[in-house]
């Protein structure tokens, strides 16, 4: 932790708390740690995108920060216009509305992200699926009001037949649905893609020391204003008070976190997580409270965090060690929350 008083840290936590129903369902559980009074050579830019906030910290050098922020906003606006399901006339919304199995022409960017999403789906045996929207809807997680119904097994079985990443056919410059009513939601990967794209934009300006964060997913490179490597705080899974569980040094890798300890509903004494397993149609029901994934692509870390959250602690750890992925988990136990991490994560602990 780099010189942030406890109260100031709590203020930061509250300021970057995500809305419950933003573009991503994943909870903001990664918090930025930087000097409380940065040197004048560093500039902070922030704004709103994808239903949440973004912030960028860069070494100023000779860059015009006003012009750079305008470029950042324009780039994020374009990504939103392509991939948001909350914008009625976005490219993805138009694709979803068209009830056709014809191959629809989409931008190379949108196809690129969808292809990566399908890759993660294949690698995780369907634990990540961008066609999950019908299940989210029947469980009520697409609404801002309270959840008051549990879908029947018959309804769930019916929905399971109407979606699936296997029903997306990517061809040259276009995508076809094998089921006309199929829809795609990129909320669990688009923020990570946005982070990668803004980091790329910043590097194109010759900036080598930076940190980019969108709704909790982030990428960094180089050092902060105090001349130290960037450090990131992983939030505790306690529902009582927001606090730091661990500090890590990402060492230039993208960071994404997924958790279910704040976004859920209860009915008849049973707790239902907002994270749904695409292979069963039901909310997850295991002891994994949160998982943080590091990867050179923040986009992939974003998708993998969701997939591994669905897997559960044992399967996620096995997958991480097999793939040599740096992964940190908080697992519920009778004594509280237990820290579990993959072998590849050890060098990143502080």
Secondary structure, 3 states (H helix, E strand, C coil): CCCCCHHHHHHHHHHCCCCCCCCCCCCCCEEEECCCCCCCCEEEEEEEECCEEEEEEEECCCCCHHHHHHHHHHHHHHHHHHHCCCCCCCHHHHHHHCCCCCCEECCHHHHHHHHHHHHHHHHCCCCCCCCCHHHHHHCCCCCCCCCCCCCCHHHHHHHHCCCCHHHEEEECCEEEECCCCCCCCCCCCHHHHHHHHHHHHHHHCCCCCEEEEECCEEEEECECCCCCECEEEEECCCCCCCCEEEEECCCCCEEEEEECCCCEEEECCEEEECCECCCCCCECCCCEEEEEEEECCHHHHHHHHHHHHHHCHHHHHHHHHHHCCEEEEEEEECCEEEEEECHHHHHHEC
